Amino acid sequence: MLLGLRLGMSTRSDDRRSPKSIPWIRPKTFRMAKPKRKLTAAEKLAKKERQKKYQWIFINGKRVRVKRPETIEGMAIDEYIAANADPIWLHQNGMWECIDPDEFNEATGPASGD
């Protein structure tokens, strides 16, 4: 205290400099994030259409947006054709790999040997 008085410093607390007045000492301030804004009706519609058209998949550990495979009544096209097409239609359209030989024989009837 004597050293302070010799140097001309005051001992009163109101004479001391506050941290706000010292430029190199600033009180910590926190910035709040902006609240997320709501989407407009047009943006919601565009988002819904995008989600119907595209899907997210992982390739090499990264998310990639790709087009969704086409579907008929919620089934992939190949599955739908395999489940609903008859052997004659499959033959006419050159889809011989989808024809089950046992099913084809049942549909056309037994083959006559003699």
Phi and psi in radians as a Rosetta constraint file:
Dihedral C 1 N 2 CA 2 C 2 CIRCULARHARMONIC -1.130 0.35
Dihedral N 2 CA 2 C 2 N 3 CIRCULARHARMONIC -0.626 0.35
Dihedral C 2 N 3 CA 3 C 3 CIRCULARHARMONIC -1.115 0.35
Dihedral N 3 CA 3 C 3 N 4 CIRCULARHARMONIC -0.684 0.35
Dihedral C 3 N 4 CA 4 C 4 CIRCULARHARMONIC -1.129 0.35
Dihedral N 4 CA 4 C 4 N 5 CIRCULARHARMONIC -0.692 0.35
Dihedral C 4 N 5 CA 5 C 5 CIRCULARHARMONIC -1.195 0.35
Dihedral N 5 CA 5 C 5 N 6 CIRCULARHARMONIC -0.627 0.35
Dihedral C 5 N 6 CA 6 C 6 CIRCULARHARMONIC -1.157 0.35
Dihedral N 6 CA 6 C 6 N 7 CIRCULARHARMONIC -0.605 0.35
Dihedral C 6 N 7 CA 7 C 7 CIRCULARHARMONIC -1.444 0.35
Dihedral N 7 CA 7 C 7 N 8 CIRCULARHARMONIC -0.056 0.35
Dihedral C 7 N 8 CA 8 C 8 CIRCULARHARMONIC 1.587 0.35
Dihedral N 8 CA 8 C 8 N 9 CIRCULARHARMONIC 0.288 0.35
Dihedral C 8 N 9 CA 9 C 9 CIRCULARHARMONIC -1.494 0.35
Dihedral N 9 CA 9 C 9 N 10 CIRCULARHARMONIC 2.554 0.35
Dihedral C 9 N 10 CA 10 C 10 CIRCULARHARMONIC -1.559 0.35
Dihedral N 10 CA 10 C 10 N 11 CIRCULARHARMONIC 2.628 0.35
Dihedral C 10 N 11 CA 11 C 11 CIRCULARHARMONIC -1.682 0.35
Dihedral N 11 CA 11 C 11 N 12 CIRCULARHARMONIC -0.062 0.35
Dihedral C 11 N 12 CA 12 C 12 CIRCULARHARMONIC -1.297 0.35
Dihedral N 12 CA 12 C 12 N 13 CIRCULARHARMONIC 2.492 0.35
Dihedral C 12 N 13 CA 13 C 13 CIRCULARHARMONIC -1.272 0.35
Dihedral N 13 CA 13 C 13 N 14 CIRCULARHARMONIC -0.452 0.35
Dihedral C 13 N 14 CA 14 C 14 CIRCULARHARMONIC -1.315 0.35
Dihedral N 14 CA 14 C 14 N 15 CIRCULARHARMONIC -0.277 0.35
Dihedral C 14 N 15 CA 15 C 15 CIRCULARHARMONIC -1.481 0.35
Dihedral N 15 CA 15 C 15 N 16 CIRCULARHARMONIC -0.243 0.35
Dihedral C 15 N 16 CA 16 C 16 CIRCULARHARMONIC -1.238 0.35
Dihedral N 16 CA 16 C 16 N 17 CIRCULARHARMONIC 2.661 0.35
Dihedral C 16 N 17 CA 17 C 17 CIRCULARHARMONIC -1.388 0.35
Dihedral N 17 CA 17 C 17 N 18 CIRCULARHARMONIC 2.360 0.35
Dihedral C 17 N 18 CA 18 C 18 CIRCULARHARMONIC -1.449 0.35
Dihedral N 18 CA 18 C 18 N 19 CIRCULARHARMONIC 2.741 0.35
Dihedral C 18 N 19 CA 19 C 19 CIRCULARHARMONIC -1.057 0.35
Dihedral N 19 CA 19 C 19 N 20 CIRCULARHARMONIC -0.460 0.35
Dihedral C 19 N 20 CA 20 C 20 CIRCULARHARMONIC -1.197 0.35
Dihedral N 20 CA 20 C 20 N 21 CIRCULARHARMONIC -0.559 0.35
Dihedral C 20 N 21 CA 21 C 21 CIRCULARHARMONIC -1.455 0.35
Dihedral N 21 CA 21 C 21 N 22 CIRCULARHARMONIC -0.257 0.35
Dihedral C 21 N 22 CA 22 C 22 CIRCULARHARMONIC -1.580 0.35
Dihedral N 22 CA 22 C 22 N 23 CIRCULARHARMONIC 2.079 0.35
Dihedral C 22 N 23 CA 23 C 23 CIRCULARHARMONIC -1.156 0.35
Dihedral N 23 CA 23 C 23 N 24 CIRCULARHARMONIC -0.494 0.35
Dihedral C 23 N 24 CA 24 C 24 CIRCULARHARMONIC -1.517 0.35
Dihedral N 24 CA 24 C 24 N 25 CIRCULARHARMONIC -0.127 0.35
Dihedral C 24 N 25 CA 25 C 25 CIRCULARHARMONIC -2.046 0.35
Dihedral N 25 CA 25 C 25 N 26 CIRCULARHARMONIC 1.888 0.35
Dihedral C 25 N 26 CA 26 C 26 CIRCULARHARMONIC -2.045 0.35
Dihedral N 26 CA 26 C 26 N 27 CIRCULARHARMONIC 2.484 0.35
Dihedral C 26 N 27 CA 27 C 27 CIRCULARHARMONIC -1.174 0.35
Dihedral N 27 CA 27 C 27 N 28 CIRCULARHARMONIC 2.577 0.35
Dihedral C 27 N 28 CA 28 C 28 CIRCULARHARMONIC -1.236 0.35
Dihedral N 28 CA 28 C 28 N 29 CIRCULARHARMONIC 2.295 0.35
Dihedral C 28 N 29 CA 29 C 29 CIRCULARHARMONIC -2.075 0.35
Dihedral N 29 CA 29 C 29 N 30 CIRCULARHARMONIC 2.455 0.35
Dihedral C 29 N 30 CA 30 C 30 CIRCULARHARMONIC -1.948 0.35
Dihedral N 30 CA 30 C 30 N 31 CIRCULARHARMONIC 2.335 0.35
Dihedral C 30 N 31 CA 31 C 31 CIRCULARHARMONIC -1.724 0.35
Dihedral N 31 CA 31 C 31 N 32 CIRCULARHARMONIC 2.177 0.35
Dihedral C 31 N 32 CA 32 C 32 CIRCULARHARMONIC -1.406 0.35
Dihedral N 32 CA 32 C 32 N 33 CIRCULARHARMONIC 2.551 0.35
Dihedral C 32 N 33 CA 33 C 33 CIRCULARHARMONIC -1.255 0.35
Dihedral N 33 CA 33 C 33 N 34 CIRCULARHARMONIC 2.637 0.35
Dihedral C 33 N 34 CA 34 C 34 CIRCULARHARMONIC -1.207 0.35
Dihedral N 34 CA 34 C 34 N 35 CIRCULARHARMONIC 2.489 0.35
Dihedral C 34 N 35 CA 35 C 35 CIRCULARHARMONIC -1.202 0.35
Dihedral N 35 CA 35 C 35 N 36 CIRCULARHARMONIC 2.530 0.35
Dihedral C 35 N 36 CA 36 C 36 CIRCULARHARMONIC -1.233 0.35
Dihedral N 36 CA 36 C 36 N 37 CIRCULARHARMONIC 2.331 0.35
Dihedral C 36 N 37 CA 37 C 37 CIRCULARHARMONIC -1.471 0.35
Dihedral N 37 CA 37 C 37 N 38 CIRCULARHARMONIC 2.689 0.35
Dihedral C 37 N 38 CA 38 C 38 CIRCULARHARMONIC -1.392 0.35
Dihedral N 38 CA 38 C 38 N 39 CIRCULARHARMONIC 2.583 0.35
Dihedral C 38 N 39 CA 39 C 39 CIRCULARHARMONIC -1.329 0.35
Dihedral N 39 CA 39 C 39 N 40 CIRCULARHARMONIC 2.564 0.35
Dihedral C 39 N 40 CA 40 C 40 CIRCULARHARMONIC -1.338 0.35
Dihedral N 40 CA 40 C 40 N 41 CIRCULARHARMONIC 2.971 0.35
Dihedral C 40 N 41 CA 41 C 41 CIRCULARHARMONIC -1.086 0.35
Dihedral N 41 CA 41 C 41 N 42 CIRCULARHARMONIC -0.685 0.35
Dihedral C 41 N 42 CA 42 C 42 CIRCULARHARMONIC -1.161 0.35
Dihedral N 42 CA 42 C 42 N 43 CIRCULARHARMONIC -0.693 0.35
Dihedral C 42 N 43 CA 43 C 43 CIRCULARHARMONIC -1.189 0.35
Dihedral N 43 CA 43 C 43 N 44 CIRCULARHARMONIC -0.651 0.35
Dihedral C 43 N 44 CA 44 C 44 CIRCULARHARMONIC -1.114 0.35
Dihedral N 44 CA 44 C 44 N 45 CIRCULARHARMONIC -0.737 0.35
Dihedral C 44 N 45 CA 45 C 45 CIRCULARHARMONIC -1.124 0.35
Dihedral N 45 CA 45 C 45 N 46 CIRCULARHARMONIC -0.747 0.35
Dihedral C 45 N 46 CA 46 C 46 CIRCULARHARMONIC -1.114 0.35
Dihedral N 46 CA 46 C 46 N 47 CIRCULARHARMONIC -0.694 0.35
Dihedral C 46 N 47 CA 47 C 47 CIRCULARHARMONIC -1.131 0.35
Dihedral N 47 CA 47 C 47 N 48 CIRCULARHARMONIC -0.727 0.35
Dihedral C 47 N 48 CA 48 C 48 CIRCULARHARMONIC -1.123 0.35
Dihedral N 48 CA 48 C 48 N 49 CIRCULARHARMONIC -0.723 0.35
Dihedral C 48 N 49 CA 49 C 49 CIRCULARHARMONIC -1.145 0.35
Dihedral N 49 CA 49 C 49 N 50 CIRCULARHARMONIC -0.700 0.35
Dihedral C 49 N 50 CA 50 C 50 CIRCULARHARMONIC -1.081 0.35
Dihedral N 50 CA 50 C 50 N 51 CIRCULARHARMONIC -0.739 0.35
Dihedral C 50 N 51 CA 51 C 51 CIRCULARHARMONIC -1.175 0.35
Dihedral N 51 CA 51 C 51 N 52 CIRCULARHARMONIC -0.547 0.35
Dihedral C 51 N 52 CA 52 C 52 CIRCULARHARMONIC -1.256 0.35
Dihedral N 52 CA 52 C 52 N 53 CIRCULARHARMONIC -0.597 0.35
Dihedral C 52 N 53 CA 53 C 53 CIRCULARHARMONIC -1.490 0.35
Dihedral N 53 CA 53 C 53 N 54 CIRCULARHARMONIC -0.588 0.35
Dihedral C 53 N 54 CA 54 C 54 CIRCULARHARMONIC -2.138 0.35
Dihedral N 54 CA 54 C 54 N 55 CIRCULARHARMONIC 2.828 0.35
Dihedral C 54 N 55 CA 55 C 55 CIRCULARHARMONIC -2.442 0.35
Dihedral N 55 CA 55 C 55 N 56 CIRCULARHARMONIC 2.764 0.35
Dihedral C 55 N 56 CA 56 C 56 CIRCULARHARMONIC -1.755 0.35
Dihedral N 56 CA 56 C 56 N 57 CIRCULARHARMONIC 2.300 0.35
Dihedral C 56 N 57 CA 57 C 57 CIRCULARHARMONIC -2.306 0.35
Dihedral N 57 CA 57 C 57 N 58 CIRCULARHARMONIC 2.875 0.35
Dihedral C 57 N 58 CA 58 C 58 CIRCULARHARMONIC -1.785 0.35
Dihedral N 58 CA 58 C 58 N 59 CIRCULARHARMONIC 2.220 0.35
Dihedral C 58 N 59 CA 59 C 59 CIRCULARHARMONIC -2.252 0.35
Dihedral N 59 CA 59 C 59 N 60 CIRCULARHARMONIC 2.111 0.35
Dihedral C 59 N 60 CA 60 C 60 CIRCULARHARMONIC 0.953 0.35
Dihedral N 60 CA 60 C 60 N 61 CIRCULARHARMONIC 0.667 0.35
Dihedral C 60 N 61 CA 61 C 61 CIRCULARHARMONIC 1.350 0.35
Dihedral N 61 CA 61 C 61 N 62 CIRCULARHARMONIC 0.149 0.35
Dihedral C 61 N 62 CA 62 C 62 CIRCULARHARMONIC -2.082 0.35
Dihedral N 62 CA 62 C 62 N 63 CIRCULARHARMONIC 2.545 0.35
Dihedral C 62 N 63 CA 63 C 63 CIRCULARHARMONIC -1.389 0.35
Dihedral N 63 CA 63 C 63 N 64 CIRCULARHARMONIC 2.298 0.35
Dihedral C 63 N 64 CA 64 C 64 CIRCULARHARMONIC -2.280 0.35
Dihedral N 64 CA 64 C 64 N 65 CIRCULARHARMONIC 2.391 0.35
Dihedral C 64 N 65 CA 65 C 65 CIRCULARHARMONIC -1.617 0.35
Dihedral N 65 CA 65 C 65 N 66 CIRCULARHARMONIC 2.188 0.35
Dihedral C 65 N 66 CA 66 C 66 CIRCULARHARMONIC -2.274 0.35
Dihedral N 66 CA 66 C 66 N 67 CIRCULARHARMONIC 2.788 0.35
Dihedral C 66 N 67 CA 67 C 67 CIRCULARHARMONIC -1.192 0.35
Dihedral N 67 CA 67 C 67 N 68 CIRCULARHARMONIC 2.500 0.35
Dihedral C 67 N 68 CA 68 C 68 CIRCULARHARMONIC -1.271 0.35
Dihedral N 68 CA 68 C 68 N 69 CIRCULARHARMONIC 2.574 0.35
Dihedral C 68 N 69 CA 69 C 69 CIRCULARHARMONIC -1.195 0.35
Dihedral N 69 CA 69 C 69 N 70 CIRCULARHARMONIC 2.570 0.35
Dihedral C 69 N 70 CA 70 C 70 CIRCULARHARMONIC -1.220 0.35
Dihedral N 70 CA 70 C 70 N 71 CIRCULARHARMONIC 2.512 0.35
Dihedral C 70 N 71 CA 71 C 71 CIRCULARHARMONIC -2.314 0.35
Dihedral N 71 CA 71 C 71 N 72 CIRCULARHARMONIC 2.704 0.35
Dihedral C 71 N 72 CA 72 C 72 CIRCULARHARMONIC -2.150 0.35
Dihedral N 72 CA 72 C 72 N 73 CIRCULARHARMONIC 2.086 0.35
Dihedral C 72 N 73 CA 73 C 73 CIRCULARHARMONIC 0.926 0.35
Dihedral N 73 CA 73 C 73 N 74 CIRCULARHARMONIC 0.652 0.35
Dihedral C 73 N 74 CA 74 C 74 CIRCULARHARMONIC 1.431 0.35
Dihedral N 74 CA 74 C 74 N 75 CIRCULARHARMONIC 0.005 0.35
Dihedral C 74 N 75 CA 75 C 75 CIRCULARHARMONIC -1.920 0.35
Dihedral N 75 CA 75 C 75 N 76 CIRCULARHARMONIC 2.625 0.35
Dihedral C 75 N 76 CA 76 C 76 CIRCULARHARMONIC -1.092 0.35
Dihedral N 76 CA 76 C 76 N 77 CIRCULARHARMONIC 2.662 0.35
Dihedral C 76 N 77 CA 77 C 77 CIRCULARHARMONIC -1.042 0.35
Dihedral N 77 CA 77 C 77 N 78 CIRCULARHARMONIC -0.768 0.35
Dihedral C 77 N 78 CA 78 C 78 CIRCULARHARMONIC -1.099 0.35
Dihedral N 78 CA 78 C 78 N 79 CIRCULARHARMONIC -0.729 0.35
Dihedral C 78 N 79 CA 79 C 79 CIRCULARHARMONIC -1.133 0.35
Dihedral N 79 CA 79 C 79 N 80 CIRCULARHARMONIC -0.711 0.35
Dihedral C 79 N 80 CA 80 C 80 CIRCULARHARMONIC -1.110 0.35
Dihedral N 80 CA 80 C 80 N 81 CIRCULARHARMONIC -0.778 0.35
Dihedral C 80 N 81 CA 81 C 81 CIRCULARHARMONIC -1.133 0.35
Dihedral N 81 CA 81 C 81 N 82 CIRCULARHARMONIC -0.768 0.35
Dihedral C 81 N 82 CA 82 C 82 CIRCULARHARMONIC -1.092 0.35
Dihedral N 82 CA 82 C 82 N 83 CIRCULARHARMONIC -0.605 0.35
Dihedral C 82 N 83 CA 83 C 83 CIRCULARHARMONIC -1.398 0.35
Dihedral N 83 CA 83 C 83 N 84 CIRCULARHARMONIC -0.522 0.35
Dihedral C 83 N 84 CA 84 C 84 CIRCULARHARMONIC -2.010 0.35
Dihedral N 84 CA 84 C 84 N 85 CIRCULARHARMONIC -0.262 0.35
Dihedral C 84 N 85 CA 85 C 85 CIRCULARHARMONIC -1.493 0.35
Dihedral N 85 CA 85 C 85 N 86 CIRCULARHARMONIC 2.558 0.35
Dihedral C 85 N 86 CA 86 C 86 CIRCULARHARMONIC -1.598 0.35
Dihedral N 86 CA 86 C 86 N 87 CIRCULARHARMONIC 2.816 0.35
Dihedral C 86 N 87 CA 87 C 87 CIRCULARHARMONIC -1.045 0.35
Dihedral N 87 CA 87 C 87 N 88 CIRCULARHARMONIC -0.565 0.35
Dihedral C 87 N 88 CA 88 C 88 CIRCULARHARMONIC -1.165 0.35
Dihedral N 88 CA 88 C 88 N 89 CIRCULARHARMONIC -0.783 0.35
Dihedral C 88 N 89 CA 89 C 89 CIRCULARHARMONIC -1.090 0.35
Dihedral N 89 CA 89 C 89 N 90 CIRCULARHARMONIC -0.752 0.35
Dihedral C 89 N 90 CA 90 C 90 CIRCULARHARMONIC -1.067 0.35
Dihedral N 90 CA 90 C 90 N 91 CIRCULARHARMONIC -0.701 0.35
Dihedral C 90 N 91 CA 91 C 91 CIRCULARHARMONIC -1.166 0.35
Dihedral N 91 CA 91 C 91 N 92 CIRCULARHARMONIC -0.742 0.35
Dihedral C 91 N 92 CA 92 C 92 CIRCULARHARMONIC -1.115 0.35
Dihedral N 92 CA 92 C 92 N 93 CIRCULARHARMONIC -0.552 0.35
Dihedral C 92 N 93 CA 93 C 93 CIRCULARHARMONIC -1.714 0.35
Dihedral N 93 CA 93 C 93 N 94 CIRCULARHARMONIC 0.174 0.35
Dihedral C 93 N 94 CA 94 C 94 CIRCULARHARMONIC 1.236 0.35
Dihedral N 94 CA 94 C 94 N 95 CIRCULARHARMONIC 0.495 0.35
Dihedral C 94 N 95 CA 95 C 95 CIRCULARHARMONIC -1.834 0.35
Dihedral N 95 CA 95 C 95 N 96 CIRCULARHARMONIC 1.040 0.35
Dihedral C 95 N 96 CA 96 C 96 CIRCULARHARMONIC -1.174 0.35
Dihedral N 96 CA 96 C 96 N 97 CIRCULARHARMONIC -0.482 0.35
Dihedral C 96 N 97 CA 97 C 97 CIRCULARHARMONIC -1.180 0.35
Dihedral N 97 CA 97 C 97 N 98 CIRCULARHARMONIC -0.345 0.35
Dihedral C 97 N 98 CA 98 C 98 CIRCULARHARMONIC -1.532 0.35
Dihedral N 98 CA 98 C 98 N 99 CIRCULARHARMONIC -0.188 0.35
Dihedral C 98 N 99 CA 99 C 99 CIRCULARHARMONIC -1.406 0.35
Dihedral N 99 CA 99 C 99 N 100 CIRCULARHARMONIC 2.181 0.35
Dihedral C 99 N 100 CA 100 C 100 CIRCULARHARMONIC -1.538 0.35
Dihedral N 100 CA 100 C 100 N 101 CIRCULARHARMONIC 2.104 0.35
Dihedral C 100 N 101 CA 101 C 101 CIRCULARHARMONIC -1.022 0.35
Dihedral N 101 CA 101 C 101 N 102 CIRCULARHARMONIC -0.657 0.35
Dihedral C 101 N 102 CA 102 C 102 CIRCULARHARMONIC -1.149 0.35
Dihedral N 102 CA 102 C 102 N 103 CIRCULARHARMONIC -0.738 0.35
Dihedral C 102 N 103 CA 103 C 103 CIRCULARHARMONIC -1.178 0.35
Dihedral N 103 CA 103 C 103 N 104 CIRCULARHARMONIC -0.639 0.35
Dihedral C 103 N 104 CA 104 C 104 CIRCULARHARMONIC -1.136 0.35
Dihedral N 104 CA 104 C 104 N 105 CIRCULARHARMONIC -0.728 0.35
Dihedral C 104 N 105 CA 105 C 105 CIRCULARHARMONIC -1.138 0.35
Dihedral N 105 CA 105 C 105 N 106 CIRCULARHARMONIC -0.626 0.35
Dihedral C 105 N 106 CA 106 C 106 CIRCULARHARMONIC -1.201 0.35
Dihedral N 106 CA 106 C 106 N 107 CIRCULARHARMONIC -0.661 0.35
Dihedral C 106 N 107 CA 107 C 107 CIRCULARHARMONIC -1.262 0.35
Dihedral N 107 CA 107 C 107 N 108 CIRCULARHARMONIC -0.627 0.35
Dihedral C 107 N 108 CA 108 C 108 CIRCULARHARMONIC -1.582 0.35
Dihedral N 108 CA 108 C 108 N 109 CIRCULARHARMONIC -0.264 0.35
Dihedral C 108 N 109 CA 109 C 109 CIRCULARHARMONIC 1.745 0.35
Dihedral N 109 CA 109 C 109 N 110 CIRCULARHARMONIC 2.899 0.35
Dihedral C 109 N 110 CA 110 C 110 CIRCULARHARMONIC -1.207 0.35
Dihedral N 110 CA 110 C 110 N 111 CIRCULARHARMONIC 2.507 0.35
Dihedral C 110 N 111 CA 111 C 111 CIRCULARHARMONIC -1.384 0.35
Dihedral N 111 CA 111 C 111 N 112 CIRCULARHARMONIC 2.370 0.35
Dihedral C 111 N 112 CA 112 C 112 CIRCULARHARMONIC -1.516 0.35
Dihedral N 112 CA 112 C 112 N 113 CIRCULARHARMONIC 2.259 0.35
Dihedral C 112 N 113 CA 113 C 113 CIRCULARHARMONIC -1.449 0.35
Dihedral N 113 CA 113 C 113 N 114 CIRCULARHARMONIC -0.717 0.35
